Amino acid sequence: DMMKDVSGLKDMEKQLKAVLGISNVIIVSGDSDQYPLVKNEMGLACIREMERYINAENIIAVTGGTTLAAVAEMMYPLKKSRDLLFVSGRGGLGEQVENQANTICAKMATKAEGRYRLLHVPDQLSEESYQTLIEEPSIHEVLHLIHSATIVVHGIGDARTMALRRGSRQSLLTKIETENAVAEAFGYFFDHCGKVIHKVKTIGLQLDNLYDDRTVIAVAGGKSKAKAIKAYFKEGPNSILVTDEGAAREVLKL
Ligand code: G3H
């Protein structure tokens, strides 16, 4: 019964909002762990939220991952696209190119009929390279745009899955194990309490950037991400969460 389904999801959205302590939750039906097309539905729901928050001038910072790639995949020309500037929140992450923030940012901007600026740096940096690169005018400019973002759209991942996918060093895998990291988002690893246990030294979006006055949209679904979602929002910034039924049901069970 369709109507019953819809009201069931609406009900879960309310519950999840309360449990996670965030301003809005959108749940699409299905579980993206089982049906990858559910990611596209989350992508569409994310774009609808973006449209609601688009103002006269917009800088939209985006991160990487397969979920953000689905947002880019589903993107369409946005009404006020003339004033849209998409900026990549992350450098190259040791991910496949289609999952990298730069690729996603360019694709999203092109489909939305907006402009884009990319971050041409490796994501993991030594202290020395970090200091040198941060002085580069072209990089400085992109960083300024990231800090001025009016909307941030990012994914949340399971800590171990993300570390493995990015070919992280054994030391990080061990740390994830011993300190019980469960969530990952934009290079930060979080434990059950939402405490940061590791952070990749990176030029790009920082956790602090999400606490200022801006719209933050997190897109993450699938039953396997329930723990990560719950942990991330323990301390995480007030956000709009776009998720799926698989993740939502599991978070409410935890
Ligand atoms: O940064 C990437 C996200 O944390 C998760 O990636 O959307 O492929 O699961 P995903």
py3Dmol code that shows the C-alpha trace and the ligand (Angstrom):
import py3Dmol

protein = """\
ATOM      1  CA  ASP A   1       0.000   0.000   0.000  1.00  0.00           C
ATOM      2  CA  MET A   2       1.765   3.114  -1.337  1.00  0.00           C
ATOM      3  CA  MET A   3       0.140   5.688   0.946  1.00  0.00           C
ATOM      4  CA  LYS A   4       0.987   3.640   3.974  1.00  0.00           C
ATOM      5  CA  ASP A   5       4.604   3.350   2.777  1.00  0.00           C
ATOM      6  CA  VAL A   6       4.925   7.083   2.335  1.00  0.00           C
ATOM      7  CA  SER A   7       3.475   7.893   5.751  1.00  0.00           C
ATOM      8  CA  GLY A   8       5.742   5.219   7.244  1.00  0.00           C
ATOM      9  CA  LEU A   9       8.813   6.949   5.809  1.00  0.00           C
ATOM     10  CA  LYS A  10       7.571  10.358   7.008  1.00  0.00           C
ATOM     11  CA  ASP A  11       7.226   8.891  10.459  1.00  0.00           C
ATOM     12  CA  MET A  12      10.737   7.470  10.354  1.00  0.00           C
ATOM     13  CA  GLU A  13      12.102  10.825   9.195  1.00  0.00           C
ATOM     14  CA  LYS A  14      10.677  12.436  12.338  1.00  0.00           C
ATOM     15  CA  GLN A  15      12.123   9.740  14.575  1.00  0.00           C
ATOM     16  CA  LEU A  16      15.526   9.902  12.938  1.00  0.00           C
ATOM     17  CA  LYS A  17      15.623  13.689  13.214  1.00  0.00           C
ATOM     18  CA  ALA A  18      15.072  13.367  16.951  1.00  0.00           C
ATOM     19  CA  VAL A  19      17.560  10.521  17.427  1.00  0.00           C
ATOM     20  CA  LEU A  20      20.331  12.249  15.474  1.00  0.00           C
ATOM     21  CA  GLY A  21      19.516  15.753  16.683  1.00  0.00           C
ATOM     22  CA  ILE A  22      19.610  17.379  13.273  1.00  0.00           C
ATOM     23  CA  SER A  23      17.310  19.806  11.512  1.00  0.00           C
ATOM     24  CA  ASN A  24      16.045  17.671   8.681  1.00  0.00           C
ATOM     25  CA  VAL A  25      16.047  14.078   7.419  1.00  0.00           C
ATOM     26  CA  ILE A  26      14.892  12.832   4.033  1.00  0.00           C
ATOM     27  CA  ILE A  27      14.485   9.070   3.610  1.00  0.00           C
ATOM     28  CA  VAL A  28      14.063   7.411   0.215  1.00  0.00           C
ATOM     29  CA  SER A  29      12.625   3.900   0.095  1.00  0.00           C
ATOM     30  CA  GLY A  30      14.813   0.838  -0.341  1.00  0.00           C
ATOM     31  CA  ASP A  31      18.343  -0.077   0.730  1.00  0.00           C
ATOM     32  CA  SER A  32      21.247   1.060  -1.459  1.00  0.00           C
ATOM     33  CA  ASP A  33      23.381  -1.830  -0.141  1.00  0.00           C
ATOM     34  CA  GLN A  34      21.017  -4.174  -1.965  1.00  0.00           C
ATOM     35  CA  TYR A  35      19.894  -2.006  -4.842  1.00  0.00           C
ATOM     36  CA  PRO A  36      22.500   0.443  -6.146  1.00  0.00           C
ATOM     37  CA  LEU A  37      19.806   2.455  -7.964  1.00  0.00           C
ATOM     38  CA  VAL A  38      18.570   3.624  -4.554  1.00  0.00           C
ATOM     39  CA  LYS A  39      21.704   5.820  -4.537  1.00  0.00           C
ATOM     40  CA  ASN A  40      20.311   7.673  -7.534  1.00  0.00           C
ATOM     41  CA  GLU A  41      17.086   8.274  -5.603  1.00  0.00           C
ATOM     42  CA  MET A  42      19.145   9.730  -2.765  1.00  0.00           C
ATOM     43  CA  GLY A  43      20.966  11.808  -5.373  1.00  0.00           C
ATOM     44  CA  LEU A  44      17.682  13.199  -6.633  1.00  0.00           C
ATOM     45  CA  ALA A  45      16.442  13.920  -3.104  1.00  0.00           C
ATOM     46  CA  CYS A  46      19.730  15.703  -2.390  1.00  0.00           C
ATOM     47  CA  ILE A  47      19.362  17.922  -5.471  1.00  0.00           C
ATOM     48  CA  ARG A  48      15.809  18.836  -4.392  1.00  0.00           C
ATOM     49  CA  GLU A  49      17.216  19.960  -1.025  1.00  0.00           C
ATOM     50  CA  MET A  50      19.996  21.911  -2.730  1.00  0.00           C
ATOM     51  CA  GLU A  51      17.385  23.723  -4.819  1.00  0.00           C
ATOM     52  CA  ARG A  52      15.537  24.767  -1.682  1.00  0.00           C
ATOM     53  CA  TYR A  53      18.614  26.465  -0.284  1.00  0.00           C
ATOM     54  CA  ILE A  54      19.966  28.103  -3.410  1.00  0.00           C
ATOM     55  CA  ASN A  55      20.128  31.878  -3.004  1.00  0.00           C
ATOM     56  CA  ALA A  56      21.251  34.746  -5.170  1.00  0.00           C
ATOM     57  CA  GLU A  57      24.901  33.817  -4.849  1.00  0.00           C
ATOM     58  CA  ASN A  58      25.961  30.269  -4.199  1.00  0.00           C
ATOM     59  CA  ILE A  59      29.181  28.481  -3.643  1.00  0.00           C
ATOM     60  CA  ILE A  60      28.574  24.769  -3.360  1.00  0.00           C
ATOM     61  CA  ALA A  61      31.412  22.653  -1.960  1.00  0.00           C
ATOM     62  CA  VAL A  62      31.275  18.933  -2.741  1.00  0.00           C
ATOM     63  CA  THR A  63      33.286  15.930  -1.590  1.00  0.00           C
ATOM     64  CA  GLY A  64      33.844  12.502  -3.153  1.00  0.00           C
ATOM     65  CA  GLY A  65      32.534   8.949  -2.995  1.00  0.00           C
ATOM     66  CA  THR A  66      30.028   6.838  -4.892  1.00  0.00           C
ATOM     67  CA  THR A  67      27.047   8.537  -3.264  1.00  0.00           C
ATOM     68  CA  LEU A  68      28.189  12.007  -4.302  1.00  0.00           C
ATOM     69  CA  ALA A  69      28.870  10.555  -7.748  1.00  0.00           C
ATOM     70  CA  ALA A  70      25.184   9.570  -7.841  1.00  0.00           C
ATOM     71  CA  VAL A  71      24.218  13.163  -6.984  1.00  0.00           C
ATOM     72  CA  ALA A  72      26.295  14.337  -9.966  1.00  0.00           C
ATOM     73  CA  GLU A  73      24.765  11.638 -12.139  1.00  0.00           C
ATOM     74  CA  MET A  74      21.233  12.831 -11.352  1.00  0.00           C
ATOM     75  CA  MET A  75      21.966  16.573 -11.557  1.00  0.00           C
ATOM     76  CA  TYR A  76      19.916  18.701 -13.958  1.00  0.00           C
ATOM     77  CA  PRO A  77      19.989  22.386 -14.889  1.00  0.00           C
ATOM     78  CA  LEU A  78      19.125  24.330 -11.757  1.00  0.00           C
ATOM     79  CA  LYS A  79      16.883  27.354 -12.035  1.00  0.00           C
ATOM     80  CA  LYS A  80      19.311  29.912 -10.773  1.00  0.00           C
ATOM     81  CA  SER A  81      22.281  28.217 -12.344  1.00  0.00           C
ATOM     82  CA  ARG A  82      23.807  31.472 -13.529  1.00  0.00           C
ATOM     83  CA  ASP A  83      24.971  32.150 -10.011  1.00  0.00           C
ATOM     84  CA  LEU A  84      26.171  28.676  -9.126  1.00  0.00           C
ATOM     85  CA  LEU A  85      29.797  28.020  -8.442  1.00  0.00           C
ATOM     86  CA  PHE A  86      30.744  24.467  -7.514  1.00  0.00           C
ATOM     87  CA  VAL A  87      34.012  23.962  -5.709  1.00  0.00           C
ATOM     88  CA  SER A  88      35.802  20.753  -4.940  1.00  0.00           C
ATOM     89  CA  GLY A  89      36.208  20.268  -1.200  1.00  0.00           C
ATOM     90  CA  ARG A  90      38.917  17.639  -1.521  1.00  0.00           C
ATOM     91  CA  GLY A  91      42.009  16.910  -3.548  1.00  0.00           C
ATOM     92  CA  GLY A  92      42.829  13.520  -5.055  1.00  0.00           C
ATOM     93  CA  LEU A  93      42.035  10.862  -2.475  1.00  0.00           C
ATOM     94  CA  GLY A  94      43.594   7.661  -3.735  1.00  0.00           C
ATOM     95  CA  GLU A  95      40.151   6.811  -5.028  1.00  0.00           C
ATOM     96  CA  GLN A  96      39.138   5.784  -8.516  1.00  0.00           C
ATOM     97  CA  VAL A  97      38.803   8.913 -10.593  1.00  0.00           C
ATOM     98  CA  GLU A  98      34.995   8.707 -10.847  1.00  0.00           C
ATOM     99  CA  ASN A  99      34.759   8.802  -7.048  1.00  0.00           C
ATOM    100  CA  GLN A 100      37.038  11.794  -6.592  1.00  0.00           C
ATOM    101  CA  ALA A 101      35.688  15.161  -5.539  1.00  0.00           C
ATOM    102  CA  ASN A 102      37.206  16.946  -8.559  1.00  0.00           C
ATOM    103  CA  THR A 103      35.516  14.658 -11.072  1.00  0.00           C
ATOM    104  CA  ILE A 104      32.201  14.847  -9.249  1.00  0.00           C
ATOM    105  CA  CYS A 105      32.419  18.617  -8.878  1.00  0.00           C
ATOM    106  CA  ALA A 106      33.067  19.188 -12.594  1.00  0.00           C
ATOM    107  CA  LYS A 107      30.287  16.827 -13.654  1.00  0.00           C
ATOM    108  CA  MET A 108      27.788  18.270 -11.195  1.00  0.00           C
ATOM    109  CA  ALA A 109      28.544  21.848 -12.252  1.00  0.00           C
ATOM    110  CA  THR A 110      28.313  21.037 -15.954  1.00  0.00           C
ATOM    111  CA  LYS A 111      24.959  19.317 -15.562  1.00  0.00           C
ATOM    112  CA  ALA A 112      23.624  22.092 -13.315  1.00  0.00           C
ATOM    113  CA  GLU A 113      24.873  24.648 -15.872  1.00  0.00           C
ATOM    114  CA  GLY A 114      27.064  26.284 -13.281  1.00  0.00           C
ATOM    115  CA  ARG A 115      30.777  27.048 -13.075  1.00  0.00           C
ATOM    116  CA  TYR A 116      33.379  25.072 -11.167  1.00  0.00           C
ATOM    117  CA  ARG A 117      36.767  25.370  -9.515  1.00  0.00           C
ATOM    118  CA  LEU A 118      38.821  22.302  -8.716  1.00  0.00           C
ATOM    119  CA  LEU A 119      41.427  21.529  -6.102  1.00  0.00           C
ATOM    120  CA  HIS A 120      44.498  20.222  -7.864  1.00  0.00           C
ATOM    121  CA  VAL A 121      46.424  18.771  -4.949  1.00  0.00           C
ATOM    122  CA  PRO A 122      46.996  15.274  -3.637  1.00  0.00           C
ATOM    123  CA  ASP A 123      44.769  14.755  -0.635  1.00  0.00           C
ATOM    124  CA  GLN A 124      47.385  13.440   1.759  1.00  0.00           C
ATOM    125  CA  LEU A 125      50.243  15.859   2.342  1.00  0.00           C
ATOM    126  CA  SER A 126      53.415  16.061   4.383  1.00  0.00           C
ATOM    127  CA  GLU A 127      53.720  19.091   6.677  1.00  0.00           C
ATOM    128  CA  GLU A 128      56.353  20.538   4.344  1.00  0.00           C
ATOM    129  CA  SER A 129      54.309  20.236   1.149  1.00  0.00           C
ATOM    130  CA  TYR A 130      51.262  21.501   2.982  1.00  0.00           C
ATOM    131  CA  GLN A 131      53.020  24.731   3.977  1.00  0.00           C
ATOM    132  CA  THR A 132      54.360  25.280   0.453  1.00  0.00           C
ATOM    133  CA  LEU A 133      51.114  24.514  -1.370  1.00  0.00           C
ATOM    134  CA  ILE A 134      48.952  26.623   0.891  1.00  0.00           C
ATOM    135  CA  GLU A 135      50.915  29.703  -0.271  1.00  0.00           C
ATOM    136  CA  GLU A 136      50.238  29.013  -3.941  1.00  0.00           C
ATOM    137  CA  PRO A 137      47.834  31.754  -5.098  1.00  0.00           C
ATOM    138  CA  SER A 138      45.682  29.392  -7.177  1.00  0.00           C
ATOM    139  CA  ILE A 139      45.246  27.014  -4.248  1.00  0.00           C
ATOM    140  CA  HIS A 140      44.737  29.861  -1.821  1.00  0.00           C
ATOM    141  CA  GLU A 141      41.883  31.063  -3.978  1.00  0.00           C
ATOM    142  CA  VAL A 142      40.136  27.683  -4.035  1.00  0.00           C
ATOM    143  CA  LEU A 143      40.545  27.393  -0.272  1.00  0.00           C
ATOM    144  CA  HIS A 144      38.937  30.774   0.133  1.00  0.00           C
ATOM    145  CA  LEU A 145      35.990  29.547  -1.947  1.00  0.00           C
ATOM    146  CA  ILE A 146      35.656  26.414   0.191  1.00  0.00           C
ATOM    147  CA  HIS A 147      35.603  28.558   3.320  1.00  0.00           C
ATOM    148  CA  SER A 148      32.954  30.778   1.754  1.00  0.00           C
ATOM    149  CA  ALA A 149      30.738  27.885   0.645  1.00  0.00           C
ATOM    150  CA  THR A 150      27.045  28.561   1.264  1.00  0.00           C
ATOM    151  CA  ILE A 151      26.157  24.904   0.761  1.00  0.00           C
ATOM    152  CA  VAL A 152      28.320  21.880   1.550  1.00  0.00           C
ATOM    153  CA  VAL A 153      27.346  18.446   0.241  1.00  0.00           C
ATOM    154  CA  HIS A 154      29.289  15.457   1.567  1.00  0.00           C
ATOM    155  CA  GLY A 155      29.148  11.709   2.041  1.00  0.00           C
ATOM    156  CA  ILE A 156      29.617   9.615   5.173  1.00  0.00           C
ATOM    157  CA  GLY A 157      31.303   6.238   5.018  1.00  0.00           C
ATOM    158  CA  ASP A 158      32.073   3.257   7.205  1.00  0.00           C
ATOM    159  CA  ALA A 159      35.586   3.847   8.603  1.00  0.00           C
ATOM    160  CA  ARG A 160      37.152   0.523   7.713  1.00  0.00           C
ATOM    161  CA  THR A 161      35.536   0.307   4.286  1.00  0.00           C
ATOM    162  CA  MET A 162      36.824   3.765   3.396  1.00  0.00           C
ATOM    163  CA  ALA A 163      40.350   3.165   4.691  1.00  0.00           C
ATOM    164  CA  LEU A 164      40.597  -0.064   2.705  1.00  0.00           C
ATOM    165  CA  ARG A 165      39.137   1.448  -0.451  1.00  0.00           C
ATOM    166  CA  ARG A 166      41.687   4.276  -0.346  1.00  0.00           C
ATOM    167  CA  GLY A 167      44.582   1.927   0.243  1.00  0.00           C
ATOM    168  CA  SER A 168      45.439   3.523   3.594  1.00  0.00           C
ATOM    169  CA  ARG A 169      48.567   2.510   5.496  1.00  0.00           C
ATOM    170  CA  GLN A 170      48.487  -0.377   7.959  1.00  0.00           C
ATOM    171  CA  SER A 171      49.021   2.075  10.828  1.00  0.00           C
ATOM    172  CA  LEU A 172      45.676   3.709  10.075  1.00  0.00           C
ATOM    173  CA  LEU A 173      43.916   0.359   9.757  1.00  0.00           C
ATOM    174  CA  THR A 174      45.316  -0.633  13.149  1.00  0.00           C
ATOM    175  CA  LYS A 175      44.212   2.666  14.662  1.00  0.00           C
ATOM    176  CA  ILE A 176      40.710   2.170  13.295  1.00  0.00           C
ATOM    177  CA  GLU A 177      40.694  -1.266  14.901  1.00  0.00           C
ATOM    178  CA  THR A 178      42.096  -0.311  18.314  1.00  0.00           C
ATOM    179  CA  GLU A 179      40.223   2.967  18.693  1.00  0.00           C
ATOM    180  CA  ASN A 180      36.979   1.589  17.284  1.00  0.00           C
ATOM    181  CA  ALA A 181      36.576   4.105  14.494  1.00  0.00           C
ATOM    182  CA  VAL A 182      33.234   3.578  12.827  1.00  0.00           C
ATOM    183  CA  ALA A 183      32.665   6.598  10.608  1.00  0.00           C
ATOM    184  CA  GLU A 184      34.552   8.523   7.951  1.00  0.00           C
ATOM    185  CA  ALA A 185      33.709  11.840   6.339  1.00  0.00           C
ATOM    186  CA  PHE A 186      35.975  14.150   4.291  1.00  0.00           C
ATOM    187  CA  GLY A 187      39.162  12.564   5.628  1.00  0.00           C
ATOM    188  CA  TYR A 188      38.165  12.511   9.311  1.00  0.00           C
ATOM    189  CA  PHE A 189      37.657   9.271  11.211  1.00  0.00           C
ATOM    190  CA  PHE A 190      35.198   9.169  14.119  1.00  0.00           C
ATOM    191  CA  ASP A 191      34.593   6.697  16.934  1.00  0.00           C
ATOM    192  CA  HIS A 192      31.204   5.654  18.405  1.00  0.00           C
ATOM    193  CA  CYS A 193      30.969   8.863  20.395  1.00  0.00           C
ATOM    194  CA  GLY A 194      31.647  11.011  17.371  1.00  0.00           C
ATOM    195  CA  LYS A 195      35.136  11.877  18.579  1.00  0.00           C
ATOM    196  CA  VAL A 196      37.760  12.452  15.860  1.00  0.00           C
ATOM    197  CA  ILE A 197      40.388   9.742  16.214  1.00  0.00           C
ATOM    198  CA  HIS A 198      42.269  10.479  13.013  1.00  0.00           C
ATOM    199  CA  LYS A 199      42.410  13.196  10.418  1.00  0.00           C
ATOM    200  CA  VAL A 200      44.183  13.173   7.093  1.00  0.00           C
ATOM    201  CA  LYS A 201      46.529  16.160   6.766  1.00  0.00           C
ATOM    202  CA  THR A 202      44.834  17.845   3.892  1.00  0.00           C
ATOM    203  CA  ILE A 203      44.190  21.051   2.048  1.00  0.00           C
ATOM    204  CA  GLY A 204      40.475  21.380   1.588  1.00  0.00           C
ATOM    205  CA  LEU A 205      37.278  21.168   3.569  1.00  0.00           C
ATOM    206  CA  GLN A 206      37.804  20.968   7.342  1.00  0.00           C
ATOM    207  CA  LEU A 207      35.299  19.892   9.966  1.00  0.00           C
ATOM    208  CA  ASP A 208      35.289  23.439  11.402  1.00  0.00           C
ATOM    209  CA  ASN A 209      33.997  24.761   8.093  1.00  0.00           C
ATOM    210  CA  LEU A 210      30.738  22.917   8.711  1.00  0.00           C
ATOM    211  CA  TYR A 211      29.836  24.658  11.932  1.00  0.00           C
ATOM    212  CA  ASP A 212      29.524  28.156  10.518  1.00  0.00           C
ATOM    213  CA  ASP A 213      26.393  29.590   9.061  1.00  0.00           C
ATOM    214  CA  ARG A 214      25.827  27.462   5.979  1.00  0.00           C
ATOM    215  CA  THR A 215      23.662  24.657   4.685  1.00  0.00           C
ATOM    216  CA  VAL A 216      25.231  21.238   5.161  1.00  0.00           C
ATOM    217  CA  ILE A 217      23.751  18.248   3.359  1.00  0.00           C
ATOM    218  CA  ALA A 218      25.047  14.776   4.216  1.00  0.00           C
ATOM    219  CA  VAL A 219      24.101  11.990   1.803  1.00  0.00           C
ATOM    220  CA  ALA A 220      24.606   8.448   3.064  1.00  0.00           C
ATOM    221  CA  GLY A 221      22.515   5.305   2.950  1.00  0.00           C
ATOM    222  CA  GLY A 222      22.576   1.524   3.139  1.00  0.00           C
ATOM    223  CA  LYS A 223      22.160  -0.648   6.219  1.00  0.00           C
ATOM    224  CA  SER A 224      25.960  -1.022   6.424  1.00  0.00           C
ATOM    225  CA  LYS A 225      26.340   2.713   7.132  1.00  0.00           C
ATOM    226  CA  ALA A 226      23.932   2.865  10.079  1.00  0.00           C
ATOM    227  CA  LYS A 227      26.677   2.820  12.735  1.00  0.00           C
ATOM    228  CA  ALA A 228      28.684   5.408  10.839  1.00  0.00           C
ATOM    229  CA  ILE A 229      25.705   7.746  10.481  1.00  0.00           C
ATOM    230  CA  LYS A 230      24.808   7.465  14.152  1.00  0.00           C
ATOM    231  CA  ALA A 231      28.393   8.058  15.286  1.00  0.00           C
ATOM    232  CA  TYR A 232      29.042  10.971  12.966  1.00  0.00           C
ATOM    233  CA  PHE A 233      26.015  12.925  14.194  1.00  0.00           C
ATOM    234  CA  LYS A 234      26.855  12.444  17.900  1.00  0.00           C
ATOM    235  CA  GLU A 235      29.089  15.494  17.616  1.00  0.00           C
ATOM    236  CA  GLY A 236      28.500  16.386  14.003  1.00  0.00           C
ATOM    237  CA  PRO A 237      27.235  19.723  12.736  1.00  0.00           C
ATOM    238  CA  ASN A 238      23.562  20.443  12.297  1.00  0.00           C
ATOM    239  CA  SER A 239      22.793  19.072   8.866  1.00  0.00           C
ATOM    240  CA  ILE A 240      20.210  17.850   6.470  1.00  0.00           C
ATOM    241  CA  LEU A 241      20.599  14.091   6.109  1.00  0.00           C
ATOM    242  CA  VAL A 242      19.521  12.401   2.905  1.00  0.00           C
ATOM    243  CA  THR A 243      19.447   8.663   3.521  1.00  0.00           C
ATOM    244  CA  ASP A 244      17.564   5.490   2.623  1.00  0.00           C
ATOM    245  CA  GLU A 245      15.192   3.141   4.385  1.00  0.00           C
ATOM    246  CA  GLY A 246      17.915   0.508   4.885  1.00  0.00           C
ATOM    247  CA  ALA A 247      20.097   2.865   6.906  1.00  0.00           C
ATOM    248  CA  ALA A 248      17.188   4.543   8.664  1.00  0.00           C
ATOM    249  CA  ARG A 249      15.628   1.326   9.992  1.00  0.00           C
ATOM    250  CA  GLU A 250      18.990   0.146  11.262  1.00  0.00           C
ATOM    251  CA  VAL A 251      19.889   3.450  12.972  1.00  0.00           C
ATOM    252  CA  LEU A 252      16.563   3.335  14.798  1.00  0.00           C
ATOM    253  CA  LYS A 253      17.345  -0.217  15.969  1.00  0.00           C
ATOM    254  CA  LEU A 254      20.826   0.618  17.331  1.00  0.00           C
TER     255      LEU A 254
END
"""
ligand_1 = """\
10
G3H
O 34.075 10.221 1.435
C 33.393 9.276 0.987
C 32.269 8.904 1.795
O 32.693 8.957 3.114
C 31.595 7.613 1.482
O 31.754 7.151 0.174
O 29.567 7.344 -0.914
O 31.243 5.717 -1.750
O 30.083 5.317 0.397
P 30.593 6.333 -0.550
"""
view = py3Dmol.view(width=600, height=400)
view.addModel(protein, "pdb")
view.setStyle({"model": 0}, {"cartoon": {"style": "trace"}})
view.addModel(ligand_1, "xyz")
view.setStyle({"model": 1}, {"stick": {}})
view.zoomTo()
view.show()
